[in-house]
Amino acid sequence: MTELWTPQGSQLTNTSVGGFNKVTGESITLYTFSFSDPESGQSTTAIVPADPSMSTAHIEDMAAQALEQWLEDVRFKSRGKIPTDEERKDIGKQINEFKKYAAKRRESTNNKVYYSGVSFDK
């Protein structure tokens, strides 16, 4: 296995031949990295394909970018605040109100809501 630098929170777990480039005929090496996030406790794997013309620095950069993007996604999703019971009731009321308004809008011919007792004629 090739000795590659890996950022903190990642580890090179496997290298394998993934196929051949149709244009050049060179073999494509697949580098498998395992990522883990200590904050959220989640982990995943990422595969970086590389041909022999790529430098090790470029492969390391690709792995670091993949880790950075994954950490950003995982931490953004885990930051979501769980609504309280009162907030859930308010959200439910708003959804029901929107559904009623949408049903009224669908009943009209031009997607505008008309209320009884309101006249637009001069």
MOGI-V678284 format. One record per backbone hydrogen bond with DSSP energy under -0.5 kcal/mol. NH is the residue of the N-H (numbers start at 0). CO is the residue of the C=O. Records with the same first field share a line. If there is no record, write none. Layout:
NH->CO  CO
This chain:
3->1
9->6
10->33
12->10  31
13->31
15->29
17->15  27
18->27
20->25
24->20
27->18
28->26  49
29->15
30->28  47
31->13  29
32->30  45
33->10
34->43
35->8
36->41
37->35
40->36
43->34
45->32
47->30
48->46
49->28
51->26
53->50
58->54
59->55
60->56
61->57
62->58
63->59
64->60
65->61
66->62
67->63
68->64
69->65
70->66
71->67
72->68
73->69
74->70
75->71
76->72
77->73
78->74
79->76
87->83
88->84
89->85
90->86
91->87
92->88
93->89
94->90
95->91
96->92
97->93
98->94
99->95
100->96
101->97
102->98
103->99
104->100
105->101
106->102
107->103
117->114
118->116
